[in-house]
């Protein structure tokens, strides 16, 4: 198991929580330890209100939750357009991350994984236009194209850095060999991959690789796609159109059998006078490496709850109890 971290980095008073900053990579990128995953505002998790989403984004900026994560494929394309509205008047305060590589049509159709140099350049220019900005702070390859050498893809990304269109480079869901090859072309500041109490495959090879190479880690779905918060007890808790209804971990059988994990998180939360979501996030933040988590939400109260998880201190006994949950087995694959 990954040991707990004793210190995360510098702290700054922001709102009701002490903001913890983390350095991702050694190229100068620093972000809040709790960021904001914006995908669900436009796609995959059912209906949402643009007005509500903009209020959440505005409040995030006010709190100091200024590490925003999007992708051209969310919507598709509409999530970047949403963020463009929220960025007006505050662009310099936001560390903006977006991605390319999962190709979709305007109608939402899926066109495969792409990583050719011309595609990289075209995607970057299109994202800059939609986002209404002249630079992207952290630009990820969303998924690795098995048909294109990673050297070609990252070479094109490096050209974007030289052109001033991108400041830092990242990968998402890449394996150790690809990470090392990519980093040899241009320093990779961050690897983004799913990581939570019930998704820990990265601990075997991925986390040791990014530690060795000095690459930061960004954990997406740190709340187990909402399950670890205790909010999902049956499929009826998910609205029609929610992609989790097609996810193997959200069948009725899987939900029932995995409930023990959510119950244990809730028990620890009660002992600490915290919420389940805060405990699940605090566990992710306790890992011994430069790491930021990007839980998503469309509600201000959930944003504040997630942000306050930085103040939660898990004792050794809690870390042991929580850390052993996955050893009992998780029902259902993550995709």
C-alpha positions, -999 to 999 in steps of 0.1 A, spaced: 0 0 0 10 36 -6 21 52 27 4 83 40 19 116 32 30 138 61 30 171 43 14 183 11 31 216 5 25 252 12 -8 264 27 -28 295 22 -59 307 40 -88 307 16 -124 306 26 -134 280 53 -105 256 45 -67 260 45 -58 258 8 -30 233 2 -9 237 -29 10 209 -47 37 211 -73 30 190 -103 62 181 -119 94 202 -117 86 227 -144 69 252 -121 32 241 -122 15 246 -88 -22 239 -82 -46 236 -53 -47 201 -39 -85 201 -45 -95 211 -81 -127 210 -100 -136 183 -126 -160 200 -149 -171 171 -172 -204 164 -154 -215 200 -160 -220 192 -197 -220 154 -202 -224 119 -189 -242 125 -156 -276 136 -167 -292 170 -171 -277 202 -157 -284 240 -156 -259 263 -172 -268 290 -147 -262 267 -118 -229 255 -133 -217 291 -137 -225 298 -101 -205 268 -90 -175 280 -111 -178 315 -98 -179 302 -62 -149 279 -69 -129 309 -80 -139 327 -48 -129 298 -26 -95 293 -42 -105 261 -60 -89 274 -92 -76 242 -109 -103 235 -135 -103 204 -156 -121 200 -189 -117 184 -223 -127 190 -259 -148 158 -259 -170 168 -229 -203 178 -245 -187 174 -270 -171 208 -271 -198 225 -249 -179 222 -217 -151 243 -230 -176 269 -241 -192 269 -206 -158 275 -190 -151 303 -214 -180 322 -199 -167 315 -163 -132 326 -173 -142 361 -183 -126 386 -160 -107 359 -140 -85 340 -165 -53 349 -147 -66 334 -115 -74 300 -130 -51 271 -138 -69 257 -168 -64 221 -180 -80 206 -211 -74 176 -232 -74 162 -267 -73 127 -282 -108 113 -279 -124 124 -311 -162 131 -312 -185 146 -337 -208 176 -331 -236 151 -328 -218 133 -300 -207 104 -321 -174 86 -313 -146 87 -339 -118 70 -321 -86 79 -304 -62 101 -323 -27 114 -316 -12 125 -350 8 158 -350 -17 176 -373 -46 165 -351 -28 177 -319 -22 212 -334 -58 215 -348 -73 204 -314 -53 229 -295 -63 258 -318 -99 248 -316 -98 246 -278 -81 280 -275 -109 295 -296 -137 278 -276 -121 287 -243 -116 323 -253 -79 323 -242 -45 326 -257 -30 297 -237 -38 265 -219 -20 259 -186 -20 221 -187 -26 203 -219 -32 165 -217 -34 137 -242 -67 123 -230 -60 87 -242 -30 73 -259 -34 66 -296 -21 30 -302 -16 38 -339 6 69 -334 41 68 -317 40 87 -285 71 105 -297 51 121 -325 22 131 -303 44 146 -275 67 162 -301 37 181 -314 26 190 -279 61 203 -272 58 226 -303 27 241 -287 48 249 -256 74 266 -277 47 286 -295 33 298 -261 -1 282 -266 5 257 -238 25 260 -206 27 224 -193 21 189 -207 2 160 -193 -10 125 -201 -41 106 -191 -44 69 -185 -10 61 -199 11 30 -190 46 32 -175 64 26 -208 45 53 -226 50 77 -197 88 72 -198 90 76 -236 68 107 -235 89 123 -207 120 117 -228 106 139 -256 95 167 -233 90 169 -195 56 157 -185 42 177 -155 12 156 -147 -4 122 -152 -42 121 -148 -57 87 -140 -86 74 -120 -77 69 -83 -99 64 -52 -105 40 -24 -120 15 -47 -98 21 -78 -62 15 -68 -46 -3 -98 -22 27 -102 -3 18 -70 14 -12 -86 34 4 -114 20 38 -123 27 57 -91 62 43 -87 69 55 -123 57 90 -118 76 93 -86 108 81 -103 104 106 -131 93 135 -110 58 137 -125 28 150 -106 -4 129 -103 -40 141 -108 -67 118 -95 -100 119 -113 -131 103 -99 -116 104 -64 -151 98 -49 -156 66 -69 -180 84 -93 -200 94 -63 -204 60 -48 -180 65 -19 -200 96 -8 -229 73 1 -253 91 -22 -259 61 -44 -277 31 -28 -296 18 -58 -299 25 -95 -330 46 -88 -306 72 -73 -293 78 -109 -314 98 -134 -321 85 -169 -292 93 -192 -266 89 -165 -238 68 -180 -232 50 -147 -264 30 -155 -242 12 -180 -211 9 -157 -203 -25 -143 -200 -11 -107 -235 3 -108 -256 -28 -114 -280 -35 -86 -259 -65 -75 -226 -45 -76 -241 -16 -56 -254 -39 -30 -222 -59 -26 -200 -28 -27 -221 -10 -1 -198 -23 27 -171 1 14 -194 31 15 -206 20 50 -170 19 63 -162 53 49 -194 66 65 -184 51 99 -150 68 98 -167 101 88 -190 99 118 -160 94 141 -144 125 126 -176 146 124 -170 148 87 -189 136 56 -182 105 36 -170 125 7 -145 144 28 -131 112 42 -127 96 8 -110 127 -5 -88 130 26 -76 95 20 -66 103 -16 -48 135 -5 -29 115 21 -9 96 -5 28 100 -4 34 118 -37 27 152 -53 -11 148 -60 -41 168 -67 -77 155 -68 -104 169 -91 -138 158 -78 -167 170 -100 -199 187 -89 -228 208 -101 -238 220 -66 -222 248 -45 -228 228 -12 -209 198 -26 -181 221 -38 -177 236 -3 -178 201 12 -151 188 -11 -130 219 -6 -132 215 32 -118 179 29 -83 195 31 -89 201 68 -96 165 75 -68 146 93 -70 108 92 -54 90 120 -33 59 114 -61 36 124 -84 53 99 -58 50 71 -55 13 80 -92 6 80 -98 25 48 -68 12 30 -78 -24 36 -112 -20 20 -101 -28 -15 -85 -61 -3 -119 -75 3 -127 -71 -34 -146 -46 -55 -175 -59 -76 -174 -47 -112 -147 -34 -134 -143 4 -137 -153 5 -173 
